[in-house]
Amino acid sequence: MSVVLALVIAGIFPAASLYAWHEASDTHKGPEFGRGTALAYILQSHEKLGGLEVPSAWRERNLTPEGWVGSNTVEYTSGGWTVKVSNAVVQEPVYTIEVELSGDAGFQWKGTVDQEGNVVEIEFAMAQ
């Protein structure tokens, strides 16, 4: 019985270790991460936007041309919100984000989000 248990443990441990290593090394966060991080930053950093709520459901559309390699662009829309997220296809991409909200509290924002969640604001303008 102890020989069977030892064989089972010997077989499971390397597989579990390999799985844990793969999960830990797979740090790439998707464009949804970039979108959410940018939106949280925008609402926290711009007092004029106080009271706005980020939609909980989005329509997603891949804008990357078929056969295109090297970069990816996804557009998310919900209500008056449009968020475009672009990135190079690399191990740890930095996301370029463009946000537009139409309506009374409308604005446009451009910036970047890295894999650590650091945001760099490039442009912000309230709608006229």
Contacts in CASP RR format, 6 or more apart in sequence:
PFRMAT RR
TARGET T0000
AUTHOR 0000-0000-0000
METHOD contacts of the structure
MODEL  1
MSVVLALVIAGIFPAASLYAWHEASDTHKGPEFGRGTALAYILQSHEKLG
GLEVPSAWRERNLTPEGWVGSNTVEYTSGGWTVKVSNAVVQEPVYTIEVE
LSGDAGFQWKGTVDQEGNVVEIEFAMAQ
27 92 0 8 1.000
27 115 0 8 1.000
28 91 0 8 1.000
28 92 0 8 1.000
28 93 0 8 1.000
28 115 0 8 1.000
29 115 0 8 1.000
31 72 0 8 1.000
31 74 0 8 1.000
31 85 0 8 1.000
31 87 0 8 1.000
31 95 0 8 1.000
33 95 0 8 1.000
33 113 0 8 1.000
33 117 0 8 1.000
34 85 0 8 1.000
34 95 0 8 1.000
34 97 0 8 1.000
34 113 0 8 1.000
34 117 0 8 1.000
35 58 0 8 1.000
35 76 0 8 1.000
35 83 0 8 1.000
35 85 0 8 1.000
35 95 0 8 1.000
35 97 0 8 1.000
36 54 0 8 1.000
37 113 0 8 1.000
37 117 0 8 1.000
37 119 0 8 1.000
38 83 0 8 1.000
38 95 0 8 1.000
38 97 0 8 1.000
38 99 0 8 1.000
38 109 0 8 1.000
38 111 0 8 1.000
38 113 0 8 1.000
38 119 0 8 1.000
39 54 0 8 1.000
39 83 0 8 1.000
39 99 0 8 1.000
40 54 0 8 1.000
41 113 0 8 1.000
41 119 0 8 1.000
41 121 0 8 1.000
42 49 0 8 1.000
42 99 0 8 1.000
42 107 0 8 1.000
42 109 0 8 1.000
42 124 0 8 1.000
43 49 0 8 1.000
43 50 0 8 1.000
43 52 0 8 1.000
43 54 0 8 1.000
45 121 0 8 1.000
46 107 0 8 1.000
46 124 0 8 1.000
48 105 0 8 1.000
48 107 0 8 1.000
48 126 0 8 1.000
49 105 0 8 1.000
49 107 0 8 1.000
52 101 0 8 1.000
52 105 0 8 1.000
54 81 0 8 1.000
55 78 0 8 1.000
55 79 0 8 1.000
55 81 0 8 1.000
57 78 0 8 1.000
58 76 0 8 1.000
58 77 0 8 1.000
58 78 0 8 1.000
58 81 0 8 1.000
58 83 0 8 1.000
59 76 0 8 1.000
59 77 0 8 1.000
59 78 0 8 1.000
60 74 0 8 1.000
60 75 0 8 1.000
60 76 0 8 1.000
61 74 0 8 1.000
61 75 0 8 1.000
61 76 0 8 1.000
61 77 0 8 1.000
62 72 0 8 1.000
62 73 0 8 1.000
62 74 0 8 1.000
63 73 0 8 1.000
63 74 0 8 1.000
63 75 0 8 1.000
63 84 0 8 1.000
64 71 0 8 1.000
64 72 0 8 1.000
64 73 0 8 1.000
64 74 0 8 1.000
69 89 0 8 1.000
70 88 0 8 1.000
70 89 0 8 1.000
71 86 0 8 1.000
71 87 0 8 1.000
71 88 0 8 1.000
71 89 0 8 1.000
72 86 0 8 1.000
72 87 0 8 1.000
72 89 0 8 1.000
73 84 0 8 1.000
73 85 0 8 1.000
73 86 0 8 1.000
74 84 0 8 1.000
74 85 0 8 1.000
74 86 0 8 1.000
75 82 0 8 1.000
75 83 0 8 1.000
75 84 0 8 1.000
75 85 0 8 1.000
76 82 0 8 1.000
76 83 0 8 1.000
76 84 0 8 1.000
76 85 0 8 1.000
77 83 0 8 1.000
80 101 0 8 1.000
80 102 0 8 1.000
80 103 0 8 1.000
81 99 0 8 1.000
81 100 0 8 1.000
81 101 0 8 1.000
82 98 0 8 1.000
82 99 0 8 1.000
82 100 0 8 1.000
82 101 0 8 1.000
82 102 0 8 1.000
83 97 0 8 1.000
83 98 0 8 1.000
83 99 0 8 1.000
83 100 0 8 1.000
84 97 0 8 1.000
84 98 0 8 1.000
85 95 0 8 1.000
85 96 0 8 1.000
85 97 0 8 1.000
86 95 0 8 1.000
86 96 0 8 1.000
86 97 0 8 1.000
87 93 0 8 1.000
87 94 0 8 1.000
87 95 0 8 1.000
87 96 0 8 1.000
88 94 0 8 1.000
92 114 0 8 1.000
92 115 0 8 1.000
93 115 0 8 1.000
94 112 0 8 1.000
94 113 0 8 1.000
94 114 0 8 1.000
94 115 0 8 1.000
95 112 0 8 1.000
95 113 0 8 1.000
95 114 0 8 1.000
96 110 0 8 1.000
96 111 0 8 1.000
96 112 0 8 1.000
97 109 0 8 1.000
97 110 0 8 1.000
97 111 0 8 1.000
97 112 0 8 1.000
97 113 0 8 1.000
98 108 0 8 1.000
98 109 0 8 1.000
98 110 0 8 1.000
98 111 0 8 1.000
99 107 0 8 1.000
99 108 0 8 1.000
99 109 0 8 1.000
99 110 0 8 1.000
100 106 0 8 1.000
100 107 0 8 1.000
100 108 0 8 1.000
100 109 0 8 1.000
101 107 0 8 1.000
101 127 0 8 1.000
102 127 0 8 1.000
103 127 0 8 1.000
106 126 0 8 1.000
106 127 0 8 1.000
107 124 0 8 1.000
107 125 0 8 1.000
107 126 0 8 1.000
107 127 0 8 1.000
108 123 0 8 1.000
108 124 0 8 1.000
108 125 0 8 1.000
108 127 0 8 1.000
109 121 0 8 1.000
109 123 0 8 1.000
109 124 0 8 1.000
109 125 0 8 1.000
110 121 0 8 1.000
110 122 0 8 1.000
110 123 0 8 1.000
110 124 0 8 1.000
111 119 0 8 1.000
111 120 0 8 1.000
111 121 0 8 1.000
111 122 0 8 1.000
111 123 0 8 1.000
112 119 0 8 1.000
112 120 0 8 1.000
112 122 0 8 1.000
113 119 0 8 1.000
END
